[in-house]
Amino acid sequence: MRMKASTGSRKKILIIVENLPVPFDRRVWSEATTLAKNDYDVSIVSPALKDYETPYEVIEGVHVWRHPLLQSDDSALGYLKEYASALYWQFRLAFEVKRRRGFDVIHACNPPDLVFIVAAVFKLFFGTRFIFDHHDLSPELYEAKFERRDIFWSLLKLFERLTFAFADVSIATNESYREIAIKRGRMRESDVFVVRSGPNLEKLQIRPPREEIKKGADHLIGYVGVIGRQEGIDLLIEAAKHVIAERGPGKTHFAIVGGGPKLEEMKKLASDSGVAADFTFYGRASDEVLLDVLNTADICVNPDRATEMNDKSTMNKIMEYMALGKPIVQFDLHEGRQSAGGASLYARRDDPQDFAKKICQLIVQKSKRERMGAIARERIAARLSWEHSVPELLKAYQRVFEKGRSKAAAAAAATLAAAGPGVSEAS
């Protein structure tokens, strides 16, 4: 098949993301709309999931293609089937985008670390450049989910290494990920850029609380995020038992916003633990519901387990809590502390009783909650909101095109040299 080359003066980008649809994936959507506003022509390939099922549409100037996706049953084999399905559709739609719109760069977001295969084909045969957007540590994520290092873990290590090897530029979400790109991925420091997943303050609006969300309780504890093993919702349920024992039934309500493979299991655990009446599980909810819950919450929580993955990762939920001026309780993990600073209390790792103690401390100290909330908002506004990430994203793109020009110049020089003496003078 003959491919159509990119036309026009605008540089053309194809973003490929597998684990979330757009624009639901806030980080990817912030990147895409930022690039579009800065005169890049942006296309996206993403999965079609609930509420985001239109095969093709243009949103805010960004062209979005969506594909069906086999849903994993949370087993290693299930993930393998899901990833194989996604890879098929990513190839198919990448060729479709190339034919209809063209692209100069593939911007691949993980997990999984398999999109490099698509990027490698287009890089080798069409000269397409490749930016790796490093969202998750796939080997560590696998280990956190399944608590083992087996052949699949070894394959993920290999895929990660190949992804970095093919990447012209890598984007890291924090300094821990940057260090991994340089040391484990063997990338040059000049080719790795930290683009934090900062919240968009125009979209995460502070609004009045809705008291009905508290279900008659005095205080609301809010959580937003995925419901999986490594997110530690079981530890939160255990902590809630201690909070309820100290504060009394019906005094503290827990609002859990998010879906995931362990959602039904966590609902059952809350029931079996005798705290179901003190929990509301919203599942994956709209932005409106999320904003209502978080704006109503007196305290927000992050019960992520102490794994290497969680220790090195910046969690979007922390940023969202801070953007809305909420005090936080979380386990003491490196990047969580780097993000929240004085906006959070830090419980001993994986200790639900200490977690409950920190929640109770904030419940009875309203002035402390208010001070911590002010610190949270100020940290976001001063250094962690999306607007502070925009320059680094644009630098990453400037770098990838500079590298492309350097390679083209080197290739031209090599061609002239191979042609023999006199060629350069004649030209």
N, C-alpha and C positions, 0 to 999 in steps of 0.2 A: 504494500500500500504506500503510495507517495504521500508524504506528510506536507502540510502547508506550513511555511515558515512564518515566524512572527512578523507582523506588519505594523507600520505606524511608529511614532516616536516614543510612545509610552512603553515602559518595560513591563513585561507580562509575567505574572506569578501564578503558579498552581499550588495551593495549600492542600495537603492530604491529611485527614485526621480520621482515626478509626473508632476510638472508644466513646465519643460523644457526638451527637449531631450539632450542627450549627444552625442558628446562632445560640443554642443552649450552652455550648462550650464558651464561657465568657472570655477566657484568655485568647482562644483562637479568633473569636469574633472581634475582640479589641485589636488584635494584630491586623486582621483583614481590613477592617474599616479605617484603621490608621494608615495602612499602605494605600488604600483607595483615595483617601484625602490628600495623600502626598504624591499623587499623579502616577501611581502604579495601577495597572489593569489586573484585577484580582479575580481568580476563579477558585472554588473550593470543591473538593470531593469529600463527602462525609456520609456516615450511615443514616438511614431513615428509621427513626424511632418514634415513639408515641409523641404526637403533637407536632412532629417535624417530618412529614411523610411525602411532601410534594417532590416529585422526581427532579424538577428543575424550576428555579425561580431566581429573580434578581431582587436583592434586598440591599438598600442603601448603596447601590452601585456595584455590589459584589455578586458575581454569578455563582450560584450554588447548585451543584449536582448531588443528588442523594441516591444511595443504593440500599437494597435489602441486606439484612445481616442476620446470620444464624446466631441465636442467643445461646451463650455458654450455660451449661448446667453447673458451673463452678468446679468442674473437674479439669485435670490437665488435658484429657482427651477432648473435653468440651471446648476448652480454649483453642486447641489445635484446629478443630473444625471451624470455629468462629473466625480464626485468623486466616485460614485457607480461603474461606468464603469471601472475606474482606479483600484479600489480595487479588482474587479473581476480578472483583468489581472495580478495584482501584486501577488495575491495568486497563480494563475495558473503558472506564470513564476517562482515564488519562488520555488514551488515544482519541476519544471523542472530543475532549477539550482541545487537544493538539490540532485536530482537524478543523474544529469550528472557530477557535479563538487563538490558538498558539500560546506558548509560554516559554520564557527564558530560564526560569528558575523553578525547581520543585522544592517546596518548603514542607518537610515531612515532620509530623508530630507523632510522638510515641505516647503510650504503648500501643501495639507491640513494636519491637525493633525489627520489623519486617518490611517496612515501607522503603527501606534502602534498596530493595530488589527492583521496585518500580523506578526509583531514581537512577539506579545504576544502568538500567537498560537505556533510558533516555539520555543519560550522560555519555555513555559509550557510543551510541549510534547517532545522536542528534546534537551533542555538545551542550546539553542542558546543565546548568549549574545546580548544586544541591546544598540546601541549608537544612541542618538537623535541629529541630526544636525539641530539646530534651525535657520532657514533662515528668517522667517517672524513671526510677532506677529499676529496669525490668528484672534483672536477676534478684535483687533484694525484694522486689514486690512478690515474685514467685515464692521466695523463701518465707516471706511473711504470711502468705496465703496458705502454703502447704507444709511449712515447717520441715523442709528437707532440701538437700542438694543432691539431685539425681541427674539423669541424662537430659531432662528438659532444662534444668538449671544451667547445665554446661552449654546447651544449645543457645540459651539466652545470652550467656557470656560471649559466645562466638558471634551472635547476631549484633550485639552491642559493638563489639570490636570492628566488625565489618561496616556497620553504620558510620562510625567515626572515620574509618579508613576512606570511605567514599565521599564523606562530607567535605565541601569546600569551606564552609563556615558552620560553627555550632552555636546555638543559643542556649544558655543555661538559665534556670529560674532563680538561682541563688549562687553564692560563692562556693558552697559545698559541691554543687553540680559542676561549677566551672573547674574546680580542682580535679574532679573525676575526669572531665573531658581532656584536661591537660595530661594528667598522670596515667590514668587507665586507658583513655582514648588516644593518647599520644598526639594530641593536636597542638599546634603552635599557640602560644598565648595570644598572639595577634589575631587569631582566627576564632576566638571564643568570646562571646559577649553576654553579659548578664542582663537579661530582660525579665524583670520580676513580674509576677502575675498580680499587679496592683489593681485595686478596684477602681471602677469609673465612678467618680463622685457625683456625676450628673444622673446616673441611673440608680445608684444606691442612696436613695433619699431618706433622710430622717423625717419621720411623720409621727403623728400622735398615736399612742398605744390603743389597742382595742381590748378593753377589759374582758370581753366575753371569751377571749382566747385563754384567759387564766382559769376558766372553768370554776370560778368561785374561790380560787386560792389567793393567798396573800402575795405570793411571789411566783414568777415564771422563770424556769430555766430553759434556755433555748439551745438547740443543736441543729445544724444544717450540714449535710454531707452524705457521702455514700454509706450504706449499711452493709459492711463486710466484716470479715474477721479482724483485720488489722485496725479497723476504726474503733474497736473497743466498746461497742454499745453494751455488751454484757458487763463490762466493768462499770459503766455508767449506771446500769440497772442495780448492780450491787451497791454502788455508792448511794443511789436513791433510797435504798432500804435503810441505810444509816441516817440519811437526812430526815426521812419520814419518821423514823424512830425517835429522833431528837426533837423535831419540830411539831410532830403530830400529824395524823392523817388529814388530807385535804388542805393542808396549809401551803404546800409547795407542789406546783405542777410542772411536768417535764414535757416540752413540745419538741418532737423529733421530725424534722423535715428532710426527706431524702428517700431514695429507693436503693435497692441493691440485693445481692444474692442471699443475704442473711435477714432480710426484713421480716419475713413470716416467722423465722426462728426466734427473732428478738421479741416479736409480739407475744409469742408463746412463753418465752422466758419471763417477760414482765408479768404475764398472767400466773405462771407457776410460782413466781416470787411474791405474789400477793400485792403487787404495786400497779396492776393494770389500770385501776381507776385514777392513778396519778400520772398516767402517761397518755399522750395523744400522738399516734403515729400518722403523719400526713401522707407518707409515701412521697414519690416525686411530684412536686407541686409547682404551680406557676410562680413567676417572679412576684406577683401581687401577694400571694399567700406567704411566700418567704419573707417579704418585706414586712408584712403585718406581724408575723410571728417574732421576727428579730427586733422590730421596733417596740414590741410589747414586753419582750424579755427583760428581766431585771439583771440576769447574769447569763452569759453564754459559755458553753463548755466545748472542750476538745479532748475526748478521752482516748485519743490514739495510743495504741500499745507502743511500748519501747522496743522497736525493731530498728535495724540499721536503716531501712527504707524511711521510716517515719522520722528518725533522728536527723536525717540529712535533707528532708523535703520541707518546702514551704507550703503550708496548707491554705487553699483558697478561703476556707471557712474562717480562719483566723483573720485574714485581711478584711473579709466582709463584716465580721463582728466589730473590728476596729473602726471601719469606715462609718458604722452607725453609732459609734461612741459607746460601746458596751464593754464592761469589765469582763474578764475571762478567767476561767479556771481550766488548767490543762496539766498533764504530766510534764515533768521537767525534761524536755527534749531540746537538742541544740538549736535547730532552726526555728522551733516554736519560740524559744526565748529570744533569738535574734530578731524575730519579727515583732513580738509583742512588748518586750522590755517591761516597763513598769505598768503596762496595761493589764497584766495577768498575775495571778497567783499560781505557783508551781507546786504540784503535789509530787510526792515520791513516786518514782516510776512504777506503774502497774499496781498501785496501792489504792484500792477503792475507798478504804476507810479514811485515808489521809485526803483523798479527793473530796469526800463528803465533808470532812472537817473544814476544808478551804471554802466550799460552797456555803456552809453555815456561817463562817466568819463574815463573808460578804453579805449574807442575808441580814445580819444584825447590825451591819455598819453601812448605812446608807451614804454617809458622807464619803467613805472610802470608795464605794462603788462609783460615786459621781466623780471623784478625783481620777480614778483609774479610767473611767470612760472619757474624760477630757484628754488624758494622756494618749489614749488610743486614737482618738480623732486627730489630734495634733500630729502624731507620728505619721499617719496616713497622709494628711494634707501637706506636711513639710517634706516628706521624702519617699513615701511608699505608694502613692496613688499612681494610676496608670500614666498620667501625664509625665511623671518622672521616668517612666520606662521608654517613652516614645523616642527620645534621642538615641538610646542604645539600639533600639530596633532599626532605626534608619541608618545608624553606623554599620550594623551588620550587613544590611543590603548594599550600602556603599562599598563595603569590603568585598562582598562576593562579586560585584561587577568589576571592581578594580582588578581582582585576581583573574577574571575572565579576559580583561584587556591585556594583562601581562602575558597570559598564556598565548593569546592570539599574536601578540608582537613577537614572542619567542618563536612561535611556529613559522611566522613570516620570515624571520631572520634565518631560521634553519633552512627554509625552502630556497632563499636567495643563495645561501652558502653552498647548498647542494647543487645549484644550477651552474656553479662555476664562476670564475672571474669575469668581470665585465658586465654582469647582469645588473648590479646595483647602479653602476655608472650610467648604463643605458636607460634605466628607468628614472 
